[in-house]
Amino acid sequence: MTLLDRPRTTGPVPVVTPERVAVRPAEVQAWVTEQAALLEPADIVWVTGSTSERHELLQLLVANGTIEQLNPELRPYSFIARSAESDVARLESRTFICTDDPADAGPTNNWREPAAMRAELDGVFRGAMRGRTMYVVPFAMGPIGSPMARFGVQVTDSPYVVVSIGTMTRMGDAALEAIARGASWVPAVHSVGAPLAPGQEDVPWPCNDTKYIVHFPETREIWSYGSAYGGNAILAKKAYALRIASVMAREEGWLAEHMLLIKVTSPEGRSYHFAAAFPSACGKTNMAMMTPNLPGWTVETIGDDIAWLWIGADGRLRAINPEAGFFGVAPGTGLRTNPTAVSALWGNTIFTNVATTPEGDVWWEGLTDEKPARLTDWRGEEWTPASGRPAAHPNSRFTVSARQCPSIAEDWDDPEGVVIDAIIFGGRRASNVPLVVEARDWDHGVFMGATIASEQTAAAEGTVGELRRDPFAMLPFAGYNMADYFAHWLDFGRRLRRSARVPRVFQVNWFRKGADGSFLWPGFGDNARVLEWMVKRIDGQVGAIDSPIGSLPTAGGLNVEGVEVDEAALEELFRVDPEAFLAEADDAERFFASFGDRLPAELQRQLTLLRGRLEAART
């Protein structure tokens, strides 16, 4: 009998701990006992990561009304979850960094004094799991056996979070056994903040209006309360893999970055690896799963969101994707824009806050060009094209294993990582920023990354469309003072310069618009033409035009054969307006000023050099 053949559950399904129990390290056991005393759960289950366990958890979620199974003929073994309307996105305003010295958190983080925050957390967490099961979830970030693998243990009272961690990490006994062999680990405590009194009926999506996502970088701890959604609750993701890991990386000499990883292969069979930093919902998934509109070129996926980079034994920059799955933004992911991502979602997927069809499938804005005549929207209400509201929440998501991606590279989980040939920074800019520009050197590239600005998206709080500085696409994710983060990048470059090869650094902008408000560049598969130019620059096959902001393609240097872009649009795509960039420089200086005397002098020098080049260009 297959999983799909099993009868649908009509009542609660107990989660049974298998007879074989993995070795439970004494320090983990002691920590779990300590948390149980605080949280007061009705039961404790140590998660093993088995397929049968995942099935039982999913069926429990169905019985609880948290998820519904989709039509197995249309979307095999897939489910739809609809969250509470107050629990739909990452909460930056409730995300805290707790360090002894507030300067160590820096101006871009919400700082709280550790002792005061611990007292506050003790109040909200005490008894928070009454009437619920506490799941103990050991997990690995990165392939187990990799020199870059790191470990954690999360306790949670949300089975939805458990199955999500099971997709996004290497979860279960293997991780626990690595900890038992001596691997260090990060403790993470999560509760939805909705204790149940005896006899009290539960709700489909338990959460609490009071929310905390708290990090203690100095003691490597994560505490999350009140939310069951995404990065607020799947603590292995942004909380660990970026905020805590960025602190670990600085101390240990590597980089934890909000970057996709791709493998690009030319018609001649030569392969190159790129790491690219984009803010959420700015085309990351489309680039990570690109279908090139260039004959003979292929793009394969290694990671769509997070990369850990280090200098290998051979002196070259290497990277791994520490995750095992994709937690992607659904709206805008479509058959026309990203058929690879859509193909990856054929089954075994959990969708959250998308719409459903009468036939029992899913739909969201951008999945198809034509809107269905009738849907059930993300709130569970009837919807038609005349409803005047989105059918799917703008931050609706899909959670799926990376192994299901048709474009996944064969070496995507190589324990030794892949060699990085170039780093790309990008954002969503309607004006000013060219389609592609190459940095003059590593330090100039760090300046590019530090001054990236992007239009606000629905993935986080804020006004959609508002321009904000998002250095390295890490503004919400750096776990320490970002000025020190910039300094770490500069120091990392000095170490690279002593090695065999320093990667090229580029900045891209797929979103520049013309005077009529339309996009000047077709994007999507045609972005491979920009990658082709980068490859030729890496191999020294093409020259470039020097500009005040960096190197631009020469006339005819960018392959636009067959692209529907006229000469005027192409000229506008690469136009550098000195006046507009001087205004950008003023804005960057205001941003830099927020860091005071901790800002590396090299970045101020780069800003001065930029101003000098722009002044010379306008005379």
C-alpha positions, 0 to 999 in steps of 0.5 A, spaced: 500 500 500 502 506 498 502 513 502 496 515 497 492 508 497 492 509 505 485 511 507 483 519 509 484 520 516 477 522 520 480 523 527 486 525 530 492 521 528 497 519 534 504 520 532 508 514 534 515 514 536 519 508 532 521 503 537 529 504 534 531 510 538 537 514 535 542 516 540 540 522 544 546 526 546 546 528 554 547 535 552 541 535 548 537 531 552 538 536 558 536 542 554 530 538 552 528 537 559 529 544 561 525 547 555 519 542 557 519 544 564 518 551 561 513 550 556 509 544 559 507 540 553 502 534 554 507 530 550 514 530 547 516 526 541 523 526 538 522 527 530 526 521 526 525 524 519 522 517 516 517 517 511 512 514 515 513 519 520 512 525 515 505 521 513 503 521 520 504 528 521 501 530 514 495 526 516 494 529 523 494 536 520 489 534 515 485 532 521 486 538 525 484 542 519 490 546 518 491 543 511 487 540 506 489 534 501 489 536 493 486 532 488 491 526 488 490 526 480 492 533 479 497 534 484 499 527 488 500 527 495 500 535 495 496 540 500 494 547 501 494 551 508 491 557 509 494 561 515 491 566 520 490 573 516 495 576 522 500 571 520 502 571 513 509 574 512 516 575 515 515 580 521 522 584 521 519 589 526 518 583 531 525 580 530 530 582 535 538 581 536 540 581 543 547 583 544 551 585 550 553 592 547 547 595 542 553 597 537 554 590 536 547 589 533 548 595 529 543 600 526 539 596 521 537 591 527 532 591 532 536 591 539 534 588 545 538 587 552 539 580 553 537 579 560 531 584 559 529 580 553 530 573 557 525 575 562 520 577 557 521 571 553 520 567 560 513 570 561 510 569 554 513 562 554 512 559 560 506 554 559 506 556 552 505 548 550 500 546 555 495 541 551 500 540 545 505 536 543 512 538 543 516 536 537 524 535 538 527 536 531 534 535 530 537 538 523 543 539 519 544 545 514 548 543 508 550 535 506 552 531 512 559 530 512 561 536 508 566 541 512 561 546 512 555 542 515 552 545 521 547 542 526 541 545 530 535 542 534 529 546 534 523 544 539 516 546 536 509 545 538 507 546 530 506 539 526 506 544 520 513 547 522 516 540 523 514 537 516 516 544 513 523 543 516 523 536 514 523 539 507 528 545 508 533 541 511 536 534 513 532 533 519 532 527 523 536 521 526 542 522 522 543 530 524 542 527 531 547 522 531 552 527 528 551 531 534 552 525 538 559 524 535 561 531 537 558 536 532 556 543 535 549 545 535 544 551 535 538 550 540 532 553 537 525 554 541 519 555 537 511 555 540 505 558 536 503 561 543 496 558 543 496 553 549 490 549 550 486 548 556 483 541 558 477 540 553 478 546 549 477 546 542 483 547 537 483 552 531 486 550 524 492 555 524 494 556 532 498 563 533 498 569 537 497 576 536 504 577 540 510 575 536 517 575 537 523 572 533 529 573 537 536 571 536 542 571 541 548 571 537 553 571 543 550 564 545 547 562 539 540 561 541 534 562 537 527 563 540 520 564 536 513 565 539 506 567 536 507 565 529 507 559 525 509 562 518 515 561 514 521 564 516 518 566 523 517 559 525 522 555 520 528 557 524 533 553 520 532 558 515 533 565 515 534 565 523 539 560 523 542 560 516 543 567 515 542 571 522 546 566 527 550 563 521 553 570 519 555 571 526 559 564 526 561 565 519 565 572 521 568 568 527 570 562 523 572 566 516 567 564 511 560 567 509 553 566 510 549 569 504 542 571 502 544 568 495 542 563 490 547 558 486 547 556 479 551 552 474 552 555 467 554 551 462 556 554 455 555 550 448 563 548 448 561 544 455 565 549 460 561 550 466 561 556 471 558 557 478 555 564 480 552 566 487 547 571 486 544 576 491 537 578 490 532 581 495 526 576 496 521 577 490 526 580 486 527 574 481 531 570 485 527 563 483 526 565 476 534 566 475 535 560 480 531 556 475 532 559 468 531 556 462 536 560 457 533 563 450 540 561 448 541 555 443 546 551 447 547 554 454 544 551 460 543 553 467 542 548 472 540 550 480 544 549 486 540 553 491 535 558 490 536 562 496 542 561 501 549 560 500 555 559 505 561 560 502 568 559 504 576 559 501 577 551 500 583 547 501 585 549 493 585 557 495 578 558 491 572 560 493 567 555 494 560 554 496 554 550 498 547 550 499 545 549 506 538 548 505 534 541 502 528 545 499 525 551 496 520 555 500 518 560 494 514 565 493 508 563 488 505 569 485 509 571 479 512 564 478 508 561 472 508 557 466 511 562 461 515 566 466 518 560 470 516 553 467 522 549 471 519 551 478 512 550 476 514 543 473 518 542 480 511 543 484 508 537 480 507 533 487 509 532 494 508 540 495 505 544 501 502 550 498 500 556 503 495 561 502 494 560 494 488 559 491 484 553 489 480 551 483 474 547 484 477 541 481 482 541 487 488 544 484 492 550 486 492 557 482 495 564 484 496 570 480 502 569 474 501 561 474 497 562 468 495 568 463 488 567 463 484 567 470 480 561 472 472 563 472 472 561 479 476 559 485 477 559 493 481 564 495 487 564 500 482 566 505 477 560 504 472 565 500 469 564 493 473 568 488 472 570 481 476 575 476 470 580 478 472 580 486 477 586 485 482 582 490 488 577 489 486 570 489 492 568 492 496 572 498 502 576 495 507 572 499 503 566 498 508 560 498 510 553 496 515 548 500 518 543 496 524 538 496 530 541 491 531 534 488 524 535 485 527 541 481 528 538 473 534 543 473 537 541 479 545 540 478 548 533 479 553 537 484 548 541 488 549 537 494 557 536 493 559 536 500 566 539 498 561 545 494 562 548 488 567 553 485 564 560 484 567 564 478 563 570 479 558 574 484 552 578 482 548 583 486 541 585 483 535 589 485 528 591 483 530 598 480 525 602 475 530 607 473 538 609 473 541 602 474 544 599 468 542 592 466 549 589 467 555 593 470 562 589 472 566 592 478 573 594 478 575 589 483 573 586 489 573 592 494 569 596 488 564 590 488 563 590 496 561 597 495 556 595 490 553 590 494 553 595 500 549 600 496 544 596 493 537 599 493 531 595 491 523 597 491 520 594 497 516 587 496 510 583 499 515 578 502 516 583 508 513 589 512 513 596 509 510 600 503 510 596 496 514 600 491 518 604 496 526 604 495 530 602 501 537 600 501 538 593 502 546 591 502 548 584 499 540 583 500 542 582 507 538 588 511 533 583 515 538 578 515 545 580 518 546 578 525 551 583 527 553 590 526 552 591 518 558 595 518 562 590 521 559 585 516 562 590 510 569 589 514 568 582 514 567 582 506 573 586 505 577 582 509 575 576 506 577 579 499 584 580 502 584 573 504 582 571 497 587 575 493 592 571 496 589 565 493 589 562 486 583 566 483 578 572 485 571 571 482 569 577 478 563 581 481 557 584 477 551 588 478 544 587 474 538 590 474 532 586 470 527 591 472 529 598 468 523 601 465 522 606 459 518 613 459 512 609 458 512 605 464 514 598 460 520 594 462 526 595 457 528 588 458 524 582 456 528 578 462 527 571 464 530 566 459 533 572 456 537 574 462 542 568 460 545 573 455 547 577 460 550 571 463 554 569 457 557 576 457 559 575 464 562 568 462 566 572 456 569 577 461 571 571 465 575 568 460 577 574 457 573 574 450 570 581 450 572 588 452 568 593 456 567 600 456 569 604 462 564 608 466 564 612 472 560 606 475 564 600 472 565 596 466 559 596 461 558 592 455 561 595 448 557 596 442 555 589 440 558 586 446 551 583 449 548 578 444 541 581 443 540 577 436 533 575 436 531 579 442 525 584 442 529 590 444 530 596 439 536 600 439 533 606 443 531 601 449 538 598 449 541 605 449 537 606 455 538 600 459 546 602 459 545 609 460 549 612 466 546 619 468 551 622 472 546 627 476 542 621 478 548 617 480 550 623 484 544 623 488 544 616 489 551 617 492 548 622 496 543 617 499 548 612 500 552 617 504 546 618 508 546 610 509 553 610 511 553 615 516 548 611 520 554 606 522 558 612 525 565 610 525 564 603 525 564 604 517 570 601 514 574 607 511 575 603 504 567 604 503 568 611 504 574 611 499 570 608 494 564 613 495 569 619 494 572 615 488 565 614 485 563 622 486 570 624 482 568 619 476 561 622 476 563 629 477 568 628 471 563 625 467 558 631 467 563 636 465 
